[in-house]
């Protein structure tokens, strides 16, 4: 079977990981999975590890319109969505679009914004539209939000509510690069200037074509469906988890597994596809009980994943 634009997608991953964002292969791959599955990506890590460079590189190599929102405590919802301005000459209001009206939107340090401002993105991320003063405006397709989040221990951050976290298909970190690579980065300097001249390898139309193929042609069989459902049920019954994976979380896991299968060159999902993306899709959706607060959500979910029987084809 022919997989539309798969080779171009794989080349995007290879070029970014080799020439621009060395040491960030997993984050790059998960960003592409988010885009192909129609979801959004949350990058959780300390500042200065290349989260912004990743978003800039993706917008350039995918040929997408790029918008950026720098979150601060005084950021208003209208700074994200836009606002209506009265034109005295024409005696009417004109809507000025905000940065959310782009294909790829980088929301930098999202947890520095007040909760009211964070909630302004909910409709945009879930419904792909924005409603201002009773008028609904569609957002461009494809539409991908890449948000960065600082650790909760840092000053001036507001925890993301569960409803906001649930809008992100995947979460991942960047992490420190290996020692030799970090020395090389110190010698060569930042790649930010190189990103301005990056040549697009994919178009918006090709991304939408690949996304349509994944949604309609990549099969999720009964055994893999049962495997995903087992993970959902076990997360709800786990002694250390107060709130487990919701139905929306299960749908997100299925969509990400389909995209993983597509990247692997298969038109059907196997349990290994689910395992490859499960932690990034599911861990951030869990709410742990107080007695488990000293453990990381990723560790709890990986333990649960390891204990769940894998179906045999």
C-alpha positions in Angstrom: 0.0 0.0 0.0 1.2 3.5 -0.8 1.5 5.8 2.3 1.0 9.4 1.1 3.9 11.7 1.9 5.4 9.3 4.5 8.9 9.6 3.0 8.7 13.4 3.2 7.6 13.2 6.9 10.4 10.9 7.7 12.8 13.2 5.9 11.5 16.1 8.0 12.4 14.2 11.2 15.8 13.2 9.9 16.8 16.7 8.7 15.7 18.4 11.9 17.4 15.8 14.1 20.6 15.8 12.1 21.1 19.4 11.0 19.2 21.7 13.4 18.0 20.0 16.6 20.5 17.3 17.5 19.6 15.2 20.5 15.9 16.0 20.2 14.7 13.1 18.1 12.0 12.0 20.4 10.5 15.5 20.8 10.6 16.0 17.0 8.9 12.7 16.4 6.2 13.3 19.0 5.6 16.8 17.5 5.0 15.2 14.1 2.7 12.6 15.7 0.7 15.4 17.3 0.3 17.2 14.0 -0.6 14.0 12.0 -3.1 12.9 14.7 -4.7 16.4 14.8 -3.7 17.1 18.4 -1.5 19.5 20.4 1.9 19.2 22.1 3.0 20.3 25.6 6.7 20.6 26.3 7.6 20.5 30.0 11.1 21.4 30.9 13.3 24.2 32.3 14.0 27.2 30.0 16.9 27.2 27.6 16.8 23.6 26.3 15.5 24.3 22.8 11.7 24.2 23.1 11.2 27.4 21.2 13.8 26.3 18.5 11.8 23.2 18.0 8.6 25.1 17.3 10.4 27.5 14.9 12.1 24.7 13.1 8.8 22.8 12.6 7.0 25.8 11.2 9.8 26.5 8.8 10.3 23.0 7.5 6.6 22.4 7.2 5.9 25.7 5.4 3.3 26.7 8.0 2.2 30.1 9.2 3.7 30.7 12.6 2.4 32.7 15.6 3.8 33.2 19.0 2.2 34.0 22.3 4.6 34.9 25.2 2.7 34.3 28.3 3.0 36.7 31.3 0.8 37.3 34.3 -0.8 40.4 32.7 -1.6 38.7 29.4 -5.3 39.1 28.4 -7.6 36.6 26.5 -7.9 39.2 23.7 -4.1 39.2 23.3 -4.5 35.6 22.2 -7.8 35.5 20.2 -7.9 39.1 18.9 -10.4 41.9 19.5 -12.8 44.2 17.7 -11.8 47.8 17.1 -14.2 50.5 16.1 -13.5 52.3 12.8 -14.8 55.8 13.1 -14.6 56.5 9.4 -16.8 53.5 8.4 -18.8 53.7 11.7 -18.4 49.9 12.4 -16.3 47.4 14.3 -13.5 45.5 12.6 -12.1 42.3 14.0 -8.3 42.2 14.4 -7.1 38.6 14.5 -4.8 37.5 17.3 -1.8 35.2 17.0 -4.0 32.1 17.5 -5.0 32.5 13.8 -1.9 30.7 12.5 -1.2 27.1 11.5 1.4 26.5 14.2 1.2 28.5 17.4 3.9 28.6 20.0 2.5 29.4 23.5 5.6 30.1 25.4 5.6 29.5 29.2 1.8 28.8 29.2 1.7 28.3 33.0 2.8 31.9 33.6 -0.6 33.2 32.2 -3.5 33.6 34.6 -6.1 30.8 34.5 -8.7 33.1 32.8 -6.2 33.7 30.0 -5.3 30.0 29.8 -9.0 29.1 29.3 -9.2 31.4 26.3 -7.3 28.7 24.4 -9.7 25.9 25.2 -12.2 26.5 22.4 -9.5 27.1 19.9 -7.6 23.9 20.8 -10.7 21.7 20.9 -13.1 23.2 18.4 -10.6 24.8 15.9 -12.6 28.0 16.1 -12.8 31.2 18.2 -15.9 33.0 19.2 -15.7 36.8 19.8 -18.7 38.9 20.7 -21.1 36.2 19.4 -19.3 35.8 16.1 -17.4 32.5 15.4 -14.2 32.5 13.3 -12.7 29.2 12.0 -9.0 28.6 12.5 -6.7 27.6 9.6 -5.9 23.9 9.0 -3.7 22.3 9.9 -3.7 23.8 13.3 -1.1 22.8 16.0 -0.4 24.4 19.4 3.0 23.8 20.9 3.0 25.0 24.4 5.9 25.2 26.8 5.6 24.8 30.5 8.1 25.7 33.2 8.5 23.4 36.2 6.0 24.1 39.0 8.9 24.8 41.4 9.7 28.0 39.5 8.4 31.4 40.7 5.4 33.0 39.1 3.7 29.9 37.5 0.0 28.9 37.7 -0.7 25.1 37.5 -2.6 24.2 34.4 -6.1 22.9 35.2 -7.0 19.4 34.3 -9.4 20.6 31.5 -6.5 22.5 29.9 -4.0 19.6 30.2 -6.6 17.2 28.6 -6.5 19.4 25.5 -2.9 18.3 24.8 -2.6 15.1 22.9 1.0 14.6 24.0 3.4 15.9 26.6 7.2 15.4 26.6 10.3 17.0 27.8 13.5 18.0 26.0 16.1 17.1 28.5 19.8 18.0 28.6 21.8 16.9 25.5 24.6 14.4 25.9 27.9 16.0 27.1 29.8 15.8 23.7 26.8 17.3 21.9 26.4 20.1 24.4 30.1 21.0 24.0 29.5 21.1 20.2 26.6 23.4 20.7 28.7 25.7 22.9 31.3 25.9 20.1 28.9 26.4 17.2 26.4 28.7 18.9 22.7 28.9 18.6 20.9 27.5 15.5 18.2 30.2 15.7 19.6 32.2 12.8 19.9 29.1 10.7 16.2 28.3 11.2 15.2 31.5 9.4 16.6 30.1 6.1 15.2 26.6 6.5 13.6 25.2 3.3 10.1 23.7 3.5 9.9 20.0 2.9 6.1 19.6 3.3 3.1 21.7 2.6 -0.1 22.2 4.5 -2.0 20.3 1.8 0.3 17.3 2.1 0.0 17.3 5.9 -3.8 17.2 5.6 -3.6 14.4 3.0 -1.4 12.3 5.3 -3.7 13.1 8.2 -6.8 11.9 6.2 -5.0 8.7 5.3 -4.2 7.9 8.9 -7.7 8.6 10.1 -9.4 6.6 7.3 -7.0 3.9 6.3 -4.9 2.9 9.3 -6.8 0.0 11.0 -7.3 -0.3 14.7 -8.2 -3.9 15.3 -10.2 -5.5 18.1 -7.3 -6.8 20.0 -5.5 -3.5 20.1 -8.7 -1.7 20.9 -9.1 -4.1 23.9 -5.5 -3.3 24.9 -6.2 0.4 24.9 -9.4 -0.1 26.9 -7.5 -2.3 29.4 -5.1 0.6 30.0 -8.0 3.0 30.6 -9.8 0.6 33.0 -6.6 -0.2 35.0 -5.8 3.5 35.3 -9.2 4.1 36.8 -8.9 1.1 39.2 -5.2 1.8 40.3 -4.9 2.4 44.0 -2.7 5.4 43.6 -4.8 7.2 40.9 -7.8 9.3 41.8 -8.8 10.0 38.2 -7.7 7.8 35.4 -7.8 8.0 31.6 -11.1 9.4 30.2 -12.8 8.4 27.0 -11.2 11.5 25.4 -7.8 10.2 26.6 -8.5 6.8 25.0 -9.4 8.4 21.7 -6.2 10.4 21.9 -4.2 7.3 22.5 -5.8 5.5 19.5 -5.1 8.5 17.3 -1.5 8.8 18.3 -1.0 5.0 17.9 -2.4 5.3 14.3 0.1 8.0 13.5 2.9 5.9 15.0 1.9 3.0 12.8 1.9 5.3 9.7 5.5 6.4 10.5 6.5 2.8 10.8 5.0 2.0 7.4 2.0 -0.1 8.5 -1.7 0.4 7.7 -2.7 -1.3 11.0 -1.8 -0.6 14.6 0.1 -3.2 16.7 0.4 -3.1 20.5 4.0 -1.8 20.2 2.6 1.4 18.6 0.4 1.9 21.6 3.3 1.3 24.0 5.6 3.7 22.1 3.2 6.7 22.6 1.2 5.7 25.7 3.2 7.4 28.4 3.4 10.7 26.4 -0.4 10.6 25.7 -1.7 9.3 29.1 0.5 10.2 32.0 -0.3 14.0 32.1 -4.1 13.1 32.3 -3.8 11.2 35.6 -4.7 12.8 38.9 -2.8 11.0 41.7 -4.0 10.5 45.2 -2.3 12.6 47.9 -0.3 9.6 49.3 1.2 9.2 45.8 2.2 12.9 45.4 5.8 12.1 45.9 5.8 10.0 42.7 5.9 11.3 39.1 2.9 10.6 37.0 5.1 9.1 34.3 6.5 6.5 36.7 3.1 5.5 37.9 1.8 5.1 34.4 4.8 3.2 33.1 4.4 0.8 36.0 0.8 0.3 35.0 1.7 -0.1 31.4 4.3 -2.8 32.2 1.8 -4.8 34.2 -0.9 -4.8 31.4 -0.9 -8.0 29.4 0.0 -7.4 25.7 -2.3 -9.1 23.2 -0.7 -11.7 20.9 -1.5 -11.2 17.2 
